[in-house]
């Protein structure tokens, strides 16, 4: 894990994930703390929670991490946006289809970039993708303690439903039509895909 503050003067670009992004995405995951990885990947399914909660050691060996990498870099049945600074991936956001007009939304920001607005920017872009794809609902699975993700979801969609926690995981249902246009408009990038704070 790296606690080095992010460079402030290098531009950040958003790009669609390709198979060639695999090593950079894997390197980002390696820079994430166990807490960040646990908040994202323990919430992948409720069935995994009990299994993964017993693991001791490096969360980077968890099957859910590998599954995510394979899905993002190995299939076309998803939409993933990566935030790049030079050759480094700083964050990843994905829409993974699950059923007719429904998809899972996934967002992971490496520790040094959390709280900078990068997650909100990717969230706005994912909201646009969901709208263009004519999805009715997005779903998300959050660790019960993931307050930052709850705030982000509520900012974008006050009508999101947070279901009762089960095994430490909160299921979230986000009606795409209710996503706030105002919240989306607060996050802008220039026409080249460049973002700056």
C-alpha positions, 0 to 999 in steps of 0.5 A: 500500500502506498500512502504517498500523496498524489501528484497535483500537477499531472493531468488525469485522463479517463479512458475505457478499459482495454485488455492492455490495461490489466497490468496497470489495474493490477498494480493499482489494486496492489497499492490499495490498503486491505481496508479499501480492498475489503470494502469493495471485494467483501461486498461482492456477494453475501456468500463470499463474506463468511468465507473471506472474513476468515482469511488472514493475510493479503487480500490481494489473493482473494478470488473476487479481485481476480474475477473483477480483473478478468471481467474488466480486462477480458470481456466486452459485456461490461463498461469500465472507465479507468482514471489514468495519470501517466502510466498509473491507474488511479481508479476504476468504475464499472457497469456489469450487466446482471439482468434485463435493464439492470446492472451492477455498478462498481467503483474503486479508488486507490487510497491516495486519491480517495476524497479528491472528487475522482470517485464522483467524476467516475460516478457521473460518467457511469450514470451517463453510461447507464442512461445511454444504455437505457438501464432501469436500475443499477445495484451495488453491494456495500460493506455495512461500514462503507460510509463514503460510498453511501454518501456518494450514492445518496448524492447522485440518487436520493431515491436509492434504496438501501436494504437491510444489511445481511452478513455485513453487506448492504444491497443498494438499488438505484433507479437510473431515472432518478439519478440527479442531473445536478449531481452529474453536472457538478463533475466535468471533464474537458473534451479530451477526457482530462480532469483536474482538481 
